[in-house]
């Protein structure tokens, strides 16, 4: 039976999994954005594509590298938390 405490505990764990999964991508987006912004401030180049393209490439690269970790974390969460609750175990 799904009690209120169990529901909120599962929700908390799901949000924590979301934070863990998104941290590599958000960290790289932050670092690349600050780096490109600093480069633009130092060189006075104000091109919009200069901010977008390097950040997008960095995000795609990190996503590709950490895709296995993300999938493994999600599958583990579902197998250990969600599916046993659905089954009733």
DACOR-V464042 format. One record per pair of residues at least 24 apart in sequence whose ideal C-beta (glycine too) atoms are under 7 Angstrom apart, sorted by the first residue. I is the first residue (numbers start at 1). J is the second residue. If there is no record, write none. Layout:
BEGIN
I J
I J
END
This chain:
BEGIN
2 85
10 81
10 85
13 81
14 77
17 73
17 74
17 77
20 73
21 70
21 73
21 74
24 62
24 66
25 59
25 62
25 63
28 58
28 59
28 62
29 55
29 59
32 58
END
